[in-house]
Amino acid sequence: MNCNPIPEREDWFITDRKPTICPRCKTKEVRKAVLGKPLEEDFFRDDIFVIGCIPDFPINRTWGCRQCDAAFFKDTPRNKAALGGLVPHQWPKD
């Protein structure tokens, strides 16, 4: 799995698939992000991360950590374009 931090935000990551463990807080609390007005029972569901009514800027996160609120974006050309230069097209090799 490639999970790379976005340099301008310490809690944003771009990844090729859903992380099992959050690289920021080291917990297994990464869930699918859901945008919109949540129902009361949505707050008690363990299988989703509720974004709420206010979207992320400039694009909605794909997954979110329920523990530390870290944002994970799927590594796609559309998401890279929407993040507008925050994400380099070629990551430097270690």
C-alpha positions as CSV (number, residue, x, y, z in Angstrom):
1,M,0.0,0.0,0.0
2,N,1.2,3.5,-0.8
3,C,0.1,6.0,1.8
4,N,1.9,9.3,1.3
5,P,1.4,12.4,3.4
6,I,0.3,15.7,1.8
7,P,3.1,18.1,2.9
8,E,0.8,21.1,3.4
9,R,-1.4,19.3,5.9
10,E,-0.1,17.0,8.6
11,D,-3.4,15.1,8.8
12,W,-4.0,14.5,5.0
13,F,-2.8,11.5,3.1
14,I,-3.2,10.2,-0.5
15,T,-3.3,6.5,-0.8
16,D,-4.0,3.8,-3.4
17,R,-6.4,1.9,-1.1
18,K,-8.1,2.1,2.3
19,P,-5.5,2.0,5.1
20,T,-5.9,-0.7,7.7
21,I,-4.0,1.3,10.3
22,C,-4.0,5.1,10.5
23,P,-0.4,6.3,10.0
24,R,-1.0,9.3,12.2
25,C,-2.5,7.8,15.4
26,K,-1.7,4.1,14.8
27,T,-5.3,2.9,15.4
28,K,-7.5,0.7,13.3
29,E,-10.2,3.3,13.0
30,V,-10.1,4.3,9.3
31,R,-13.6,4.1,7.8
32,K,-15.5,5.0,4.6
33,A,-16.3,8.8,4.7
34,V,-20.0,9.7,4.3
35,L,-21.0,13.3,3.4
36,G,-24.4,14.7,4.1
37,K,-26.8,15.3,7.0
38,P,-26.4,12.2,9.2
39,L,-29.3,10.4,10.7
40,E,-29.3,10.0,14.5
41,E,-28.4,6.3,14.1
42,D,-25.4,7.1,11.9
43,F,-23.5,8.5,14.9
44,F,-23.7,5.0,16.5
45,R,-22.5,3.1,13.4
46,D,-18.9,1.8,13.6
47,D,-18.5,1.2,9.9
48,I,-18.6,4.8,8.6
49,F,-16.8,8.1,9.2
50,V,-19.5,10.9,9.2
51,I,-18.2,14.1,7.5
52,G,-21.5,15.9,8.1
53,C,-23.0,18.7,6.0
54,I,-19.8,20.8,5.5
55,P,-17.6,19.2,2.8
56,D,-13.8,19.0,2.9
57,F,-12.0,21.6,0.7
58,P,-11.2,21.2,-2.1
59,I,-12.5,17.7,-2.5
60,N,-14.2,15.3,-0.1
61,R,-12.1,12.7,1.6
62,T,-12.6,9.0,0.6
63,W,-11.8,7.6,4.1
64,G,-11.5,9.2,7.5
65,C,-10.0,8.2,10.8
66,R,-12.6,8.1,13.6
67,Q,-9.9,8.6,16.2
68,C,-7.8,11.5,15.0
69,D,-9.9,12.9,12.1
70,A,-7.1,12.3,9.5
71,A,-8.3,12.5,5.9
72,F,-7.4,9.9,3.2
73,F,-7.9,10.6,-0.5
74,K,-7.9,7.9,-3.1
75,D,-4.9,8.3,-5.5
76,T,-6.7,9.0,-8.8
77,P,-6.0,11.6,-11.5
78,R,-9.3,13.4,-10.6
79,N,-8.4,13.7,-6.9
80,K,-4.9,14.9,-7.8
81,A,-6.3,17.5,-10.1
82,A,-8.8,18.6,-7.4
83,L,-6.1,18.9,-4.8
84,G,-4.5,21.3,-7.2
85,G,-0.8,21.1,-6.7
86,L,-0.9,19.9,-3.1
87,V,0.0,16.5,-4.4
88,P,3.1,16.0,-6.6
89,H,2.4,13.9,-9.7
90,Q,5.6,11.9,-9.0
91,W,6.6,11.1,-5.5
92,P,10.3,11.2,-4.8
93,K,12.0,7.8,-4.4
94,D,13.4,7.0,-0.9
